[in-house]
Amino acid sequence: MLERSDGAWYIISVAAQKAEVHEQTLRHYERLGLISPARKGARVEAILHMKDRMEQMQVALDQEIEQMREQHANETRRLKDIIERLQRGAGA
């Protein structure tokens, strides 16, 4: 949450809308140390940390799935080649 000059608090989505940027842009700026938003309590910090960690885990999972797809495709090609060679050998 970001604090207004009059003491009111904005959630990040409202702050991002007012700044005309995406929420992730504000979070990125924060990680770079360009901004330092005020936050209400440790619970908010913990939630944001968990959200960032979940996003990192999702990226890692997506990469692992892609790697597994590539391995599957390679193994499928290898097995098809073996079957083709066996069929050619049996037909001779």
N, CA, C and O atoms as a printed pandas DataFrame, in Angstrom:
     atom_number atom_name residue_name chain_id  residue_number  x_coord  y_coord  z_coord
0              1         N          MET        A               1    0.839   -1.174    0.000
1              2        CA          MET        A               1    0.000    0.000    0.000
2              3         C          MET        A               1    0.890    1.245    0.000
3              4         O          MET        A               1    1.949    1.262    0.627
4              5         N          LEU        A               2    0.472    2.227   -0.670
5              6        CA          LEU        A               2    1.207    3.488   -0.727
6              7         C          LEU        A               2    0.419    4.545    0.026
7              8         O          LEU        A               2   -0.807    4.604   -0.065
8              9         N          GLU        A               3    1.141    5.387    0.778
9             10        CA          GLU        A               3    0.471    6.402    1.584
10            11         C          GLU        A               3    0.373    7.703    0.802
11            12         O          GLU        A               3    1.344    8.158    0.198
12            13         N          ARG        A               4   -0.816    8.292    0.826
13            14        CA          ARG        A               4   -1.006    9.621    0.234
14            15         C          ARG        A               4   -0.519   10.663    1.217
15            16         O          ARG        A               4   -0.309   10.378    2.396
16            17         N          SER        A               5   -0.341   11.878    0.715
17            18        CA          SER        A               5    0.116   12.970    1.580
18            19         C          SER        A               5   -0.897   13.283    2.682
19            20         O          SER        A               5   -0.528   13.806    3.733
20            21         N          ASP        A               6   -2.178   12.964    2.445
21            22        CA          ASP        A               6   -3.186   13.245    3.475
22            23         C          ASP        A               6   -3.359   12.080    4.447
23            24         O          ASP        A               6   -4.270   12.090    5.275
24            25         N          GLY        A               7   -2.470   11.060    4.347
25            26        CA          GLY        A               7   -2.508    9.944    5.282
26            27         C          GLY        A               7   -3.306    8.753    4.792
27            28         O          GLY        A               7   -3.298    7.712    5.449
28            29         N          ALA        A               8   -3.996    8.862    3.666
29            30        CA          ALA        A               8   -4.758    7.732    3.135
30            31         C          ALA        A               8   -3.793    6.740    2.476
31            32         O          ALA        A               8   -2.697    7.105    2.050
32            33         N          TRP        A               9   -4.225    5.492    2.404
33            34        CA          TRP        A               9   -3.389    4.437    1.820
34            35         C          TRP        A               9   -3.995    3.954    0.506
35            36         O          TRP        A               9   -5.214    3.839    0.380
36            37         N          TYR        A              10   -3.134    3.674   -0.471
37            38        CA          TYR        A              10   -3.565    3.092   -1.742
38            39         C          TYR        A              10   -3.039    1.669   -1.836
39            40         O          TYR        A              10   -1.903    1.392   -1.450
40            41         N          ILE        A              11   -3.862    0.772   -2.346
41            42        CA          ILE        A              11   -3.324   -0.531   -2.698
42            43         C          ILE        A              11   -2.542   -0.346   -3.991
43            44         O          ILE        A              11   -2.733    0.636   -4.708
44            45         N          ILE        A              12   -1.665   -1.295   -4.281
45            46        CA          ILE        A              12   -0.743   -1.107   -5.403
46            47         C          ILE        A              12   -1.472   -0.934   -6.732
47            48         O          ILE        A              12   -1.005   -0.200   -7.602
48            49         N          SER        A              13   -2.616   -1.607   -6.896
49            50        CA          SER        A              13   -3.342   -1.477   -8.168
50            51         C          SER        A              13   -3.815   -0.039   -8.384
51            52         O          SER        A              13   -3.765    0.474   -9.502
52            53         N          VAL        A              14   -4.275    0.611   -7.306
53            54        CA          VAL        A              14   -4.728    1.999   -7.419
54            55         C          VAL        A              14   -3.532    2.923   -7.641
55            56         O          VAL        A              14   -3.596    3.850   -8.449
56            57         N          ALA        A              15   -2.440    2.661   -6.919
57            58        CA          ALA        A              15   -1.235    3.472   -7.089
58            59         C          ALA        A              15   -0.717    3.346   -8.522
59            60         O          ALA        A              15   -0.316    4.339   -9.130
60            61         N          ALA        A              16   -0.728    2.130   -9.055
61            62        CA          ALA        A              16   -0.271    1.913  -10.430
62            63         C          ALA        A              16   -1.172    2.637  -11.419
63            64         O          ALA        A              16   -0.693    3.246  -12.375
64            65         N          GLN        A              17   -2.475    2.567  -11.188
65            66        CA          GLN        A              17   -3.420    3.251  -12.074
66            67         C          GLN        A              17   -3.184    4.759  -12.037
67            68         O          GLN        A              17   -3.179    5.414  -13.079
68            69         N          LYS        A              18   -2.990    5.306  -10.850
69            70        CA          LYS        A              18   -2.756    6.749  -10.729
70            71         C          LYS        A              18   -1.435    7.162  -11.372
71            72         O          LYS        A              18   -1.321    8.263  -11.912
72            73         N          ALA        A              19   -0.423    6.268  -11.312
73            74        CA          ALA        A              19    0.875    6.560  -11.922
74            75         C          ALA        A              19    0.899    6.200  -13.410
75            76         O          ALA        A              19    1.877    6.460  -14.111
76            77         N          GLU        A              20   -0.210    5.588  -13.881
77            78        CA          GLU        A              20   -0.353    5.164  -15.279
78            79         C          GLU        A              20    0.732    4.177  -15.693
79            80         O          GLU        A              20    1.316    4.280  -16.772
80            81         N          VAL        A              21    0.989    3.205  -14.791
81            82        CA          VAL        A              21    1.914    2.111  -15.074
82            83         C          VAL        A              21    1.280    0.817  -14.592
83            84         O          VAL        A              21    0.274    0.838  -13.882
84            85         N          HIS        A              22    1.865   -0.304  -14.975
85            86        CA          HIS        A              22    1.376   -1.612  -14.532
86            87         C          HIS        A              22    1.841   -1.859  -13.098
87            88         O          HIS        A              22    2.869   -1.328  -12.679
88            89         N          GLU        A              23    1.096   -2.655  -12.354
89            90        CA          GLU        A              23    1.466   -2.985  -10.974
90            91         C          GLU        A              23    2.865   -3.586  -10.914
91            92         O          GLU        A              23    3.662   -3.243  -10.042
92            93         N          GLN        A              24    3.155   -4.490  -11.854
93            94        CA          GLN        A              24    4.468   -5.137  -11.853
94            95         C          GLN        A              24    5.588   -4.122  -12.083
95            96         O          GLN        A              24    6.713   -4.319  -11.623
96            97         N          THR        A              25    5.280   -3.041  -12.793
97            98        CA          THR        A              25    6.286   -1.993  -12.995
98            99         C          THR        A              25    6.647   -1.364  -11.660
99           100         O          THR        A              25    7.824   -1.144  -11.373
100          101         N          LEU        A              26    5.635   -1.071  -10.835
101          102        CA          LEU        A              26    5.914   -0.515   -9.512
102          103         C          LEU        A              26    6.710   -1.496   -8.663
103          104         O          LEU        A              26    7.634   -1.100   -7.952
104          105         N          ARG        A              27    6.354   -2.776   -8.734
105          106        CA          ARG        A              27    7.098   -3.783   -7.963
106          107         C          ARG        A              27    8.540   -3.883   -8.462
107          108         O          ARG        A              27    9.468   -4.039   -7.669
108          109         N          HIS        A              28    8.720   -3.794   -9.776
109          110        CA          HIS        A              28   10.061   -3.838  -10.356
110          111         C          HIS        A              28   10.880   -2.632   -9.883
111          112         O          HIS        A              28   12.041   -2.774   -9.500
112          113         N          TYR        A              29   10.271   -1.460   -9.913
113          114        CA          TYR        A              29   10.955   -0.258   -9.436
114          115         C          TYR        A              29   11.351   -0.405   -7.967
115          116         O          TYR        A              29   12.418    0.045   -7.549
116          117         N          GLU        A              30   10.474   -1.041   -7.199
117          118        CA          GLU        A              30   10.768   -1.255   -5.783
118          119         C          GLU        A              30   11.962   -2.192   -5.621
119          120         O          GLU        A              30   12.857   -1.934   -4.816
120          121         N          ARG        A              31   11.972   -3.298   -6.403
121          122        CA          ARG        A              31   13.096   -4.236   -6.328
122          123         C          ARG        A              31   14.406   -3.565   -6.706
123          124         O          ARG        A              31   15.454   -3.894   -6.150
124          125         N          LEU        A              32   14.360   -2.628   -7.645
125          126        CA          LEU        A              32   15.556   -1.899   -8.069
126          127         C          LEU        A              32   15.955   -0.830   -7.061
127          128         O          LEU        A              32   17.040   -0.256   -7.157
128          129         N          GLY        A              33   15.082   -0.562   -6.099
129          130        CA          GLY        A              33   15.364    0.446   -5.091
130          131         C          GLY        A              33   15.026    1.857   -5.539
131          132         O          GLY        A              33   15.434    2.828   -4.903
132          133         N          LEU        A              34   14.275    1.977   -6.642
133          134        CA          LEU        A              34   13.920    3.299   -7.146
134          135         C          LEU        A              34   12.790    3.941   -6.360
135          136         O          LEU        A              34   12.697    5.164   -6.263
136          137         N          ILE        A              35   11.928    3.090   -5.796
137          138        CA          ILE        A              35   10.854    3.597   -4.945
138          139         C          ILE        A              35   10.832    2.767   -3.671
139          140         O          ILE        A              35   11.318    1.637   -3.644
140          141         N          SER        A              36   10.280    3.325   -2.646
141          142        CA          SER        A              36   10.177    2.625   -1.372
142          143         C          SER        A              36    8.813    2.930   -0.774
143          144         O          SER        A              36    8.669    3.869    0.009
144          145         N          PRO        A              37    7.812    2.137   -1.143
145          146        CA          PRO        A              37    6.464    2.423   -0.661
146          147         C          PRO        A              37    6.316    2.127    0.827
147          148         O          PRO        A              37    6.951    1.222    1.370
148          149         N          ALA        A              38    5.471    2.907    1.460
149          150        CA          ALA        A              38    5.133    2.639    2.859
150          151         C          ALA        A              38    4.167    1.465    2.879
151          152         O          ALA        A              38    3.320    1.331    1.996
152          153         N          ARG        A              39    4.299    0.630    3.877
153          154        CA          ARG        A              39    3.424   -0.533    3.964
154          155         C          ARG        A              39    2.839   -0.614    5.361
155          156         O          ARG        A              39    3.447   -0.187    6.342
156          157         N          LYS        A              40    1.647   -1.172    5.419
157          158        CA          LYS        A              40    1.002   -1.367    6.718
158          159         C          LYS        A              40    1.333   -2.772    7.211
159          160         O          LYS        A              40    0.734   -3.745    6.753
160          161         N          GLY        A              41    2.260   -2.884    8.119
161          162        CA          GLY        A              41    2.525   -4.126    8.811
162          163         C          GLY        A              41    3.295   -5.161    8.026
163          164         O          GLY        A              41    3.458   -5.071    6.810
164          165         N          ALA        A              42    3.766   -6.157    8.774
165          166        CA          ALA        A              42    4.577   -7.230    8.206
166          167         C          ALA        A              42    3.744   -8.190    7.357
167          168         O          ALA        A              42    4.285   -8.838    6.460
168          169         N          ARG        A              43    2.419   -8.296    7.626
169          170        CA          ARG        A              43    1.582   -9.235    6.842
170          171         C          ARG        A              43    1.600   -8.880    5.378
171          172         O          ARG        A              43    1.669   -9.772    4.533
172          173         N          VAL        A              44    1.539   -7.566    5.043
173          174        CA          VAL        A              44    1.543   -7.135    3.648
174          175         C          VAL        A              44    2.870   -7.511    3.007
175          176         O          VAL        A              44    2.903   -8.014    1.883
176          177         N          GLU        A              45    3.965   -7.267    3.723
177          178        CA          GLU        A              45    5.297   -7.602    3.209
178          179         C          GLU        A              45    5.399   -9.101    2.949
179          180         O          GLU        A              45    5.934   -9.520    1.922
180          181         N          ALA        A              46    4.896   -9.897    3.862
181          182        CA          ALA        A              46    4.943  -11.353    3.703
182          183         C          ALA        A              46    4.133  -11.800    2.488
183          184         O          ALA        A              46    4.563  -12.682    1.744
184          185         N          ILE        A              47    2.984  -11.205    2.290
185          186        CA          ILE        A              47    2.134  -11.552    1.156
186          187         C          ILE        A              47    2.817  -11.185   -0.153
187          188         O          ILE        A              47    2.800  -11.968   -1.103
188          189         N          LEU        A              48    3.417   -9.999   -0.211
189          190        CA          LEU        A              48    4.117   -9.593   -1.428
190          191         C          LEU        A              48    5.311  -10.498   -1.695
191          192         O          LEU        A              48    5.584  -10.847   -2.843
192          193         N          HIS        A              49    6.020  -10.876   -0.644
193          194        CA          HIS        A              49    7.152  -11.786   -0.807
194          195         C          HIS        A              49    6.664  -13.133   -1.344
195          196         O          HIS        A              49    7.276  -13.698   -2.251
196          197         N          MET        A              50    5.569  -13.644   -0.790
197          198        CA          MET        A              50    5.021  -14.922   -1.265
198          199         C          MET        A              50    4.584  -14.811   -2.722
199          200         O          MET        A              50    4.801  -15.733   -3.508
200          201         N          LYS        A              51    3.976  -13.701   -3.079
201          202        CA          LYS        A              51    3.527  -13.510   -4.464
202          203         C          LYS        A              51    4.725  -13.495   -5.416
203          204         O          LYS        A              51    4.691  -14.127   -6.472
204          205         N          ASP        A              52    5.786  -12.771   -5.039
205          206        CA          ASP        A              52    6.993  -12.755   -5.871
206          207         C          ASP        A              52    7.589  -14.150   -5.995
207          208         O          ASP        A              52    8.008  -14.561   -7.077
208          209         N          ARG        A              53    7.623  -14.872   -4.884
209          210        CA          ARG        A              53    8.179  -16.235   -4.895
210          211         C          ARG        A              53    7.334  -17.156   -5.774
211          212         O          ARG        A              53    7.874  -17.987   -6.504
212          213         N          MET        A              54    6.021  -17.010   -5.705
213          214        CA          MET        A              54    5.131  -17.819   -6.542
214          215         C          MET        A              54    5.361  -17.519   -8.018
215          216         O          MET        A              54    5.342  -18.432   -8.845
216          217         N          GLU        A              55    5.578  -16.249   -8.358
217          218        CA          GLU        A              55    5.853  -15.884   -9.746
218          219         C          GLU        A              55    7.171  -16.500  -10.207
219          220         O          GLU        A              55    7.263  -16.978  -11.338
220          221         N          GLN        A              56    8.190  -16.497   -9.351
221          222        CA          GLN        A              56    9.466  -17.111   -9.687
222          223         C          GLN        A              56    9.304  -18.616   -9.887
223          224         O          GLN        A              56    9.868  -19.195  -10.815
224          225         N          MET        A              57    8.533  -19.234   -9.011
225          226        CA          MET        A              57    8.294  -20.676   -9.122
226          227         C          MET        A              57    7.532  -21.003  -10.411
227          228         O          MET        A              57    7.806  -22.021  -11.048
228          229         N          GLN        A              58    6.585  -20.153  -10.796
229          230        CA          GLN        A              58    5.829  -20.372  -12.022
230          231         C          GLN        A              58    6.744  -20.310  -13.237
231          232         O          GLN        A              58    6.623  -21.127  -14.150
232          233         N          VAL        A              59    7.665  -19.340  -13.251
233          234        CA          VAL        A              59    8.623  -19.225  -14.352
234          235         C          VAL        A              59    9.486  -20.480  -14.419
235          236         O          VAL        A              59    9.700  -21.030  -15.499
236          237         N          ALA        A              60    9.984  -20.937  -13.264
237          238        CA          ALA        A              60   10.809  -22.142  -13.226
238          239         C          ALA        A              60   10.015  -23.356  -13.699
239          240         O          ALA        A              60   10.539  -24.191  -14.437
240          241         N          LEU        A              61    8.768  -23.456  -13.283
241          242        CA          LEU        A              61    7.915  -24.569  -13.700
242          243         C          LEU        A              61    7.672  -24.537  -15.204
243          244         O          LEU        A              61    7.742  -25.571  -15.867
244          245         N          ASP        A              62    7.388  -23.360  -15.742
245          246        CA          ASP        A              62    7.178  -23.228  -17.185
246          247         C          ASP        A              62    8.425  -23.653  -17.958
247          248         O          ASP        A              62    8.322  -24.312  -18.993
248          249         N          GLN        A              63    9.605  -23.276  -17.455
249          250        CA          GLN        A              63   10.850  -23.659  -18.116
250          251         C          GLN        A              63   11.050  -25.175  -18.060
251          252         O          GLN        A              63   11.469  -25.794  -19.038
252          253         N          GLU        A              64   10.748  -25.756  -16.914
253          254        CA          GLU        A              64   10.900  -27.200  -16.762
254          255         C          GLU        A              64    9.925  -27.952  -17.665
255          256         O          GLU        A              64   10.293  -28.964  -18.263
256          257         N          ILE        A              65    8.713  -27.480  -17.768
257          258        CA          ILE        A              65    7.721  -28.110  -18.655
258          259         C          ILE        A              65    8.196  -28.039  -20.096
259          260         O          ILE        A              65    8.088  -29.021  -20.831
260          261         N          GLU        A              66    8.722  -26.892  -20.510
261          262        CA          GLU        A              66    9.225  -26.751  -21.879
262          263         C          GLU        A              66   10.376  -27.712  -22.140
263          264         O          GLU        A              66   10.455  -28.324  -23.205
264          265         N          GLN        A              67   11.264  -27.839  -21.166
265          266        CA          GLN        A              67   12.388  -28.768  -21.304
266          267         C          GLN        A              67   11.881  -30.212  -21.423
267          268         O          GLN        A              67   12.400  -30.992  -22.222
268          269         N          MET        A              68   10.882  -30.554  -20.635
269          270        CA          MET        A              68   10.313  -31.907  -20.703
270          271         C          MET        A              68    9.632  -32.142  -22.046
271          272         O          MET        A              68    9.719  -33.241  -22.596
272          273         N          ARG        A              69    8.960  -31.132  -22.581
273          274        CA          ARG        A              69    8.336  -31.267  -23.898
274          275         C          ARG        A              69    9.389  -31.527  -24.970
275          276         O          ARG        A              69    9.197  -32.371  -25.846
276          277         N          GLU        A              70   10.503  -30.798  -24.897
277          278        CA          GLU        A              70   11.579  -30.996  -25.857
278          279         C          GLU        A              70   12.172  -32.394  -25.729
279          280         O          GLU        A              70   12.434  -33.050  -26.737
280          281         N          GLN        A              71   12.385  -32.855  -24.498
281          282        CA          GLN        A              71   12.904  -34.202  -24.280
282          283         C          GLN        A              71   11.929  -35.251  -24.823
283          284         O          GLN        A              71   12.345  -36.239  -25.429
284          285         N          HIS        A              72   10.644  -35.030  -24.600
285          286        CA          HIS        A              72    9.622  -35.962  -25.095
286          287         C          HIS        A              72    9.641  -36.010  -26.622
287          288         O          HIS        A              72    9.577  -37.085  -27.218
288          289         N          ALA        A              73    9.730  -34.839  -27.245
289          290        CA          ALA        A              73    9.754  -34.788  -28.710
290          291         C          ALA        A              73   10.997  -35.489  -29.250
291          292         O          ALA        A              73   10.914  -36.218  -30.239
292          293         N          ASN        A              74   12.140  -35.279  -28.615
293          294        CA          ASN        A              74   13.378  -35.946  -29.044
294          295         C          ASN        A              74   13.281  -37.452  -28.883
295          296         O          ASN        A              74   13.699  -38.201  -29.766
296          297         N          GLU        A              75   12.739  -37.894  -27.776
297          298        CA          GLU        A              75   12.598  -39.333  -27.531
298          299         C          GLU        A              75   11.603  -39.959  -28.505
299          300         O          GLU        A              75   11.809  -41.079  -28.972
300          301         N          THR        A              76   10.532  -39.243  -28.810
301          302        CA          THR        A              76    9.553  -39.735  -29.782
302          303         C          THR        A              76   10.199  -39.890  -31.148
303          304         O          THR        A              76    9.980  -40.896  -31.823
304          305         N          ARG        A              77   10.999  -38.899  -31.570
305          306        CA          ARG        A              77   11.706  -39.003  -32.855
306          307         C          ARG        A              77   12.677  -40.180  -32.859
307          308         O          ARG        A              77   12.769  -40.916  -33.842
308          309         N          ARG        A              78   13.391  -40.350  -31.766
309          310        CA          ARG        A              78   14.362  -41.449  -31.674
310          311         C          ARG        A              78   13.666  -42.800  -31.786
311          312         O          ARG        A              78   14.135  -43.684  -32.503
312          313         N          LEU        A              79   12.565  -42.960  -31.088
313          314        CA          LEU        A              79   11.834  -44.229  -31.138
314          315         C          LEU        A              79   11.213  -44.477  -32.514
315          316         O          LEU        A              79   11.193  -45.611  -32.991
316          317         N          LYS        A              80   10.708  -43.421  -33.151
317          318        CA          LYS        A              80   10.158  -43.572  -34.504
318          319         C          LYS        A              80   11.245  -44.005  -35.481
319          320         O          LYS        A              80   11.001  -44.828  -36.363
320          321         N          ASP        A              81   12.448  -43.448  -35.322
321          322        CA          ASP        A              81   13.572  -43.859  -36.175
322          323         C          ASP        A              81   13.902  -45.334  -35.979
323          324         O          ASP        A              81   14.159  -46.053  -36.944
324          325         N          ILE        A              82   13.895  -45.781  -34.722
325          326        CA          ILE        A              82   14.167  -47.195  -34.438
326          327         C          ILE        A              82   13.107  -48.074  -35.071
327          328         O          ILE        A              82   13.431  -49.080  -35.702
328          329         N          ILE        A              83   11.841  -47.707  -34.910
329          330        CA          ILE        A              83   10.738  -48.491  -35.491
330          331         C          ILE        A              83   10.870  -48.536  -37.000
331          332         O          ILE        A              83   10.675  -49.590  -37.606
332          333         N          GLU        A              84   11.194  -47.425  -37.608
333          334        CA          GLU        A              84   11.354  -47.369  -39.063
334          335         C          GLU        A              84   12.480  -48.277  -39.530
335          336         O          GLU        A              84   12.326  -48.993  -40.520
336          337         N          ARG        A              85   13.602  -48.258  -38.838
337          338        CA          ARG        A              85   14.733  -49.131  -39.206
338          339         C          ARG        A              85   14.372  -50.592  -39.045
339          340         O          ARG        A              85   14.743  -51.425  -39.872
340          341         N          LEU        A              86   13.638  -50.911  -37.965
341          342        CA          LEU        A              86   13.221  -52.300  -37.743
342          343         C          LEU        A              86   12.266  -52.766  -38.828
343          344         O          LEU        A              86   12.351  -53.900  -39.301
344          345         N          GLN        A              87   11.348  -51.874  -39.222
345          346        CA          GLN        A              87   10.392  -52.233  -40.272
346          347         C          GLN        A              87   11.086  -52.424  -41.607
347          348         O          GLN        A              87   10.731  -53.325  -42.367
348          349         N          ARG        A              88   12.071  -51.587  -41.901
349          350        CA          ARG        A              88   12.843  -51.750  -43.149
350          351         C          ARG        A              88   13.626  -53.047  -43.138
351          352         O          ARG        A              88   13.725  -53.732  -44.156
352          353         N          GLY        A              89   14.188  -53.385  -41.968
353          354        CA          GLY        A              89   14.954  -54.616  -41.843
354          355         C          GLY        A              89   14.079  -55.853  -41.963
355          356         O          GLY        A              89   14.510  -56.867  -42.511
356          357         N          ALA        A              90   12.850  -55.776  -41.452
357          358        CA          ALA        A              90   11.944  -56.920  -41.516
358          359         C          ALA        A              90   11.397  -57.115  -42.911
359          360         O          ALA        A              90   11.049  -58.233  -43.292
360          361         N          GLY        A              91   11.316  -56.046  -43.675
361          362        CA          GLY        A              91   10.775  -56.133  -45.031
362          363         C          GLY        A              91   11.793  -56.592  -46.047
363          364         O          GLY        A              91   11.421  -56.934  -47.169
364          365         N          ALA        A              92   13.072  -56.611  -45.691
365          366        CA          ALA        A              92   14.109  -56.987  -46.649
366          367         C          ALA        A              92   14.258  -58.466  -46.795
367          368         O          ALA        A              92   15.095  -58.929  -47.570
